[in-house]
Amino acid sequence: HIEEGEVTDGSIEWNGERIDRKPAQDIAKLGIIQALEGRRVFGHLTAEENLMVGAHYR
């Protein structure tokens, strides 16, 4: 369960490694970003397409 960006129950893992206790900059180095609901950059694109655009310009 995640509330306001903080894990309140359980854990978050990426490729078998627990990441919910890592600093944000370390998580970003893994290529993981926070994508908030309803905040599309390009309204005509799907959520996946918006994320791909962001990844392309990273």
A tleap script that builds the chain and sets N, CA, C and O, in Angstrom:
source leaprc.protein.ff14SB
mol = sequence {
  NHIE ILE GLU GLU GLY GLU VAL THR ASP GLY
  SER ILE GLU TRP ASN GLY GLU ARG ILE ASP
  ARG LYS PRO ALA GLN ASP ILE ALA LYS LEU
  GLY ILE ILE GLN ALA LEU GLU GLY ARG ARG
  VAL PHE GLY HIE LEU THR ALA GLU GLU ASN
  LEU MET VAL GLY ALA HIE TYR CARG
}
set mol.1.N position { 0.857 -1.180 0.000 }
set mol.1.CA position { 0.000 0.000 0.000 }
set mol.1.C position { 0.893 1.229 0.000 }
set mol.1.O position { 1.823 1.317 0.801 }
set mol.2.N position { 0.626 2.169 -0.878 }
set mol.2.CA position { 1.404 3.404 -0.939 }
set mol.2.C position { 0.472 4.572 -0.667 }
set mol.2.O position { -0.581 4.701 -1.291 }
set mol.3.N position { 0.868 5.413 0.260 }
set mol.3.CA position { 0.074 6.584 0.599 }
set mol.3.C position { 0.988 7.796 0.563 }
set mol.3.O position { 1.969 7.863 1.303 }
set mol.4.N position { 0.667 8.754 -0.299 }
set mol.4.CA position { 1.462 9.974 -0.440 }
set mol.4.C position { 2.925 9.662 -0.724 }
set mol.4.O position { 3.813 10.337 -0.203 }
set mol.5.N position { 3.189 8.632 -1.557 }
set mol.5.CA position { 4.550 8.321 -1.954 }
set mol.5.C position { 5.345 7.511 -0.960 }
set mol.5.O position { 6.506 7.192 -1.217 }
set mol.6.N position { 4.756 7.171 0.161 }
set mol.6.CA position { 5.474 6.414 1.179 }
set mol.6.C position { 4.831 5.039 1.339 }
set mol.6.O position { 3.608 4.923 1.420 }
set mol.7.N position { 5.658 4.009 1.384 }
set mol.7.CA position { 5.139 2.655 1.559 }
set mol.7.C position { 4.705 2.499 3.011 }
set mol.7.O position { 5.508 2.668 3.928 }
set mol.8.N position { 3.423 2.175 3.214 }
set mol.8.CA position { 2.899 2.022 4.574 }
set mol.8.C position { 2.697 0.561 4.942 }
set mol.8.O position { 2.514 0.232 6.114 }
set mol.9.N position { 2.731 -0.320 3.939 }
set mol.9.CA position { 2.562 -1.746 4.188 }
set mol.9.C position { 3.170 -2.505 3.016 }
set mol.9.O position { 2.976 -2.114 1.865 }
set mol.10.N position { 3.886 -3.559 3.280 }
set mol.10.CA position { 4.490 -4.337 2.211 }
set mol.10.C position { 5.805 -3.738 1.751 }
set mol.10.O position { 6.470 -3.025 2.502 }
set mol.11.N position { 6.175 -4.030 0.518 }
set mol.11.CA position { 7.434 -3.528 -0.024 }
set mol.11.C position { 7.310 -3.382 -1.535 }
set mol.11.O position { 6.367 -3.878 -2.152 }
set mol.12.N position { 8.284 -2.690 -2.111 }
set mol.12.CA position { 8.357 -2.533 -3.560 }
set mol.12.C position { 9.679 -3.138 -3.997 }
set mol.12.O position { 10.738 -2.797 -3.470 }
set mol.13.N position { 9.604 -4.052 -4.980 }
set mol.13.CA position { 10.811 -4.705 -5.481 }
set mol.13.C position { 10.940 -4.495 -6.981 }
set mol.13.O position { 9.947 -4.396 -7.702 }
set mol.14.N position { 12.174 -4.431 -7.428 }
set mol.14.CA position { 12.481 -4.319 -8.849 }
set mol.14.C position { 13.571 -5.328 -9.151 }
set mol.14.O position { 14.658 -5.268 -8.575 }
set mol.15.N position { 13.287 -6.248 -10.046 }
set mol.15.CA position { 14.235 -7.312 -10.400 }
set mol.15.C position { 14.748 -8.048 -9.173 }
set mol.15.O position { 15.935 -8.363 -9.083 }
set mol.16.N position { 13.857 -8.322 -8.228 }
set mol.16.CA position { 14.206 -9.083 -7.034 }
set mol.16.C position { 14.899 -8.295 -5.940 }
set mol.16.O position { 15.267 -8.866 -4.914 }
set mol.17.N position { 15.085 -6.998 -6.133 }
set mol.17.CA position { 15.765 -6.149 -5.143 }
set mol.17.C position { 14.759 -5.180 -4.522 }
set mol.17.O position { 14.007 -4.518 -5.237 }
set mol.18.N position { 14.748 -5.100 -3.220 }
set mol.18.CA position { 13.851 -4.170 -2.539 }
set mol.18.C position { 14.331 -2.740 -2.773 }
set mol.18.O position { 15.498 -2.423 -2.542 }
set mol.19.N position { 13.418 -1.875 -3.235 }
set mol.19.CA position { 13.819 -0.505 -3.566 }
set mol.19.C position { 13.076 0.560 -2.780 }
set mol.19.O position { 13.423 1.737 -2.876 }
set mol.20.N position { 12.050 0.183 -1.994 }
set mol.20.CA position { 11.259 1.215 -1.320 }
set mol.20.C position { 12.030 1.945 -0.229 }
set mol.20.O position { 11.576 2.987 0.245 }
set mol.21.N position { 13.159 1.438 0.173 }
set mol.21.CA position { 13.972 2.127 1.187 }
set mol.21.C position { 15.172 2.851 0.586 }
set mol.21.O position { 15.977 3.434 1.311 }
set mol.22.N position { 15.287 2.816 -0.722 }
set mol.22.CA position { 16.411 3.471 -1.398 }
set mol.22.C position { 16.120 4.960 -1.586 }
set mol.22.O position { 14.960 5.360 -1.693 }
set mol.23.N position { 17.169 5.777 -1.627 }
set mol.23.CA position { 16.982 7.203 -1.935 }
set mol.23.C position { 16.435 7.365 -3.360 }
set mol.23.O position { 16.713 6.545 -4.235 }
set mol.24.N position { 15.667 8.412 -3.577 }
set mol.24.CA position { 15.039 8.658 -4.878 }
set mol.24.C position { 16.055 8.672 -6.014 }
set mol.24.O position { 15.768 8.163 -7.097 }
set mol.25.N position { 17.236 9.243 -5.791 }
set mol.25.CA position { 18.226 9.320 -6.865 }
set mol.25.C position { 18.730 7.932 -7.263 }
set mol.25.O position { 19.050 7.709 -8.431 }
set mol.26.N position { 18.804 7.005 -6.322 }
set mol.26.CA position { 19.223 5.636 -6.644 }
set mol.26.C position { 18.144 4.910 -7.444 }
set mol.26.O position { 18.450 4.134 -8.350 }
set mol.27.N position { 16.891 5.164 -7.106 }
set mol.27.CA position { 15.779 4.556 -7.845 }
set mol.27.C position { 15.738 5.118 -9.263 }
set mol.27.O position { 15.503 4.375 -10.216 }
set mol.28.N position { 15.963 6.415 -9.410 }
set mol.28.CA position { 15.974 7.046 -10.736 }
set mol.28.C position { 17.086 6.469 -11.603 }
set mol.28.O position { 16.908 6.323 -12.813 }
set mol.29.N position { 18.219 6.140 -11.013 }
set mol.29.CA position { 19.332 5.544 -11.768 }
set mol.29.C position { 18.964 4.178 -12.335 }
set mol.29.O position { 19.579 3.716 -13.296 }
set mol.30.N position { 17.964 3.531 -11.741 }
set mol.30.CA position { 17.474 2.251 -12.256 }
set mol.30.C position { 16.539 2.454 -13.443 }
set mol.30.O position { 16.113 1.490 -14.080 }
set mol.31.N position { 16.221 3.718 -13.736 }
set mol.31.CA position { 15.320 4.033 -14.836 }
set mol.31.C position { 13.861 4.058 -14.424 }
set mol.31.O position { 12.967 4.013 -15.269 }
set mol.32.N position { 13.621 4.129 -13.111 }
set mol.32.CA position { 12.256 4.130 -12.593 }
set mol.32.C position { 11.876 5.555 -12.214 }
set mol.32.O position { 12.639 6.259 -11.553 }
set mol.33.N position { 10.689 5.967 -12.640 }
set mol.33.CA position { 10.200 7.298 -12.301 }
set mol.33.C position { 8.817 7.188 -11.688 }
set mol.33.O position { 8.162 6.153 -11.810 }
set mol.34.N position { 8.375 8.232 -11.040 }
set mol.34.CA position { 7.020 8.294 -10.513 }
set mol.34.C position { 6.137 8.937 -11.575 }
set mol.34.O position { 6.419 10.038 -12.048 }
set mol.35.N position { 5.081 8.249 -11.938 }
set mol.35.CA position { 4.130 8.780 -12.913 }
set mol.35.C position { 2.783 8.928 -12.220 }
set mol.35.O position { 2.111 7.936 -11.938 }
set mol.36.N position { 2.393 10.158 -11.949 }
set mol.36.CA position { 1.146 10.410 -11.241 }
set mol.36.C position { -0.044 10.271 -12.173 }
set mol.36.O position { 0.034 10.624 -13.350 }
set mol.37.N position { -1.134 9.761 -11.652 }
set mol.37.CA position { -2.348 9.596 -12.449 }
set mol.37.C position { -2.894 10.944 -12.905 }
set mol.37.O position { -2.812 11.941 -12.188 }
set mol.38.N position { -3.447 10.953 -14.102 }
set mol.38.CA position { -4.141 12.132 -14.598 }
set mol.38.C position { -3.242 13.293 -14.976 }
set mol.38.O position { -3.727 14.405 -15.185 }
set mol.39.N position { -1.957 13.059 -15.068 }
set mol.39.CA position { -1.029 14.150 -15.401 }
set mol.39.C position { -0.359 13.886 -16.739 }
set mol.39.O position { 0.865 13.784 -16.822 }
set mol.40.N position { -1.142 13.780 -17.749 }
set mol.40.CA position { -0.591 13.492 -19.071 }
set mol.40.C position { 0.076 14.730 -19.646 }
set mol.40.O position { -0.447 15.841 -19.555 }
set mol.41.N position { 1.227 14.516 -20.233 }
set mol.41.CA position { 1.918 15.603 -20.917 }
set mol.41.C position { 1.210 15.877 -22.236 }
set mol.41.O position { 0.953 17.026 -22.593 }
set mol.42.N position { 0.902 14.802 -22.950 }
set mol.42.CA position { 0.210 14.911 -24.226 }
set mol.42.C position { -1.122 14.185 -24.097 }
set mol.42.O position { -1.162 12.954 -24.093 }
set mol.43.N position { -2.209 14.939 -23.993 }
set mol.43.CA position { -3.527 14.375 -23.748 }
set mol.43.C position { -4.018 13.399 -24.796 }
set mol.43.O position { -4.851 12.542 -24.498 }
set mol.44.N position { -3.516 13.511 -26.022 }
set mol.44.CA position { -3.967 12.618 -27.095 }
set mol.44.C position { -3.232 11.282 -27.096 }
set mol.44.O position { -3.600 10.376 -27.844 }
set mol.45.N position { -2.198 11.147 -26.267 }
set mol.45.CA position { -1.443 9.895 -26.191 }
set mol.45.C position { -1.914 9.061 -25.007 }
set mol.45.O position { -2.475 9.589 -24.047 }
set mol.46.N position { -1.682 7.758 -25.085 }
set mol.46.CA position { -1.993 6.879 -23.960 }
set mol.46.C position { -0.967 7.104 -22.857 }
set mol.46.O position { 0.049 7.765 -23.071 }
set mol.47.N position { -1.236 6.554 -21.678 }
set mol.47.CA position { -0.283 6.673 -20.567 }
set mol.47.C position { 1.057 6.070 -20.965 }
set mol.47.O position { 2.107 6.651 -20.689 }
set mol.48.N position { 1.028 4.907 -21.612 }
set mol.48.CA position { 2.274 4.263 -22.035 }
set mol.48.C position { 3.033 5.130 -23.034 }
set mol.48.O position { 4.252 5.267 -22.937 }
set mol.49.N position { 2.322 5.711 -23.988 }
set mol.49.CA position { 2.967 6.570 -24.981 }
set mol.49.C position { 3.577 7.803 -24.325 }
set mol.49.O position { 4.667 8.224 -24.713 }
set mol.50.N position { 2.903 8.390 -23.345 }
set mol.50.CA position { 3.454 9.533 -22.620 }
set mol.50.C position { 4.745 9.148 -21.906 }
set mol.50.O position { 5.709 9.912 -21.913 }
set mol.51.N position { 4.769 7.961 -21.286 }
set mol.51.CA position { 5.980 7.504 -20.600 }
set mol.51.C position { 7.113 7.259 -21.586 }
set mol.51.O position { 8.272 7.547 -21.286 }
set mol.52.N position { 6.786 6.728 -22.759 }
set mol.52.CA position { 7.811 6.477 -23.772 }
set mol.52.C position { 8.420 7.790 -24.271 }
set mol.52.O position { 9.626 7.864 -24.504 }
set mol.53.N position { 7.597 8.816 -24.436 }
set mol.53.CA position { 8.108 10.129 -24.841 }
set mol.53.C position { 9.081 10.644 -23.782 }
set mol.53.O position { 10.163 11.129 -24.112 }
set mol.54.N position { 8.695 10.538 -22.514 }
set mol.54.CA position { 9.572 10.981 -21.431 }
set mol.54.C position { 10.871 10.209 -21.394 }
set mol.54.O position { 11.929 10.791 -21.158 }
set mol.55.N position { 10.812 8.906 -21.623 }
set mol.55.CA position { 12.016 8.069 -21.617 }
set mol.55.C position { 12.920 8.427 -22.789 }
set mol.55.O position { 14.145 8.402 -22.665 }
set mol.56.N position { 12.314 8.761 -23.932 }
set mol.56.CA position { 13.091 9.101 -25.128 }
set mol.56.C position { 13.935 10.359 -24.909 }
set mol.56.O position { 15.074 10.431 -25.370 }
set mol.57.N position { 13.386 11.334 -24.216 }
set mol.57.CA position { 14.084 12.604 -24.020 }
set mol.57.C position { 14.924 12.637 -22.761 }
set mol.57.O position { 15.505 13.673 -22.439 }
set mol.58.N position { 15.003 11.550 -22.054 }
set mol.58.CA position { 15.764 11.479 -20.809 }
set mol.58.C position { 17.238 11.501 -21.058 }
set mol.58.O position { 18.025 11.449 -20.113 }
savepdb mol mol.pdb
quit
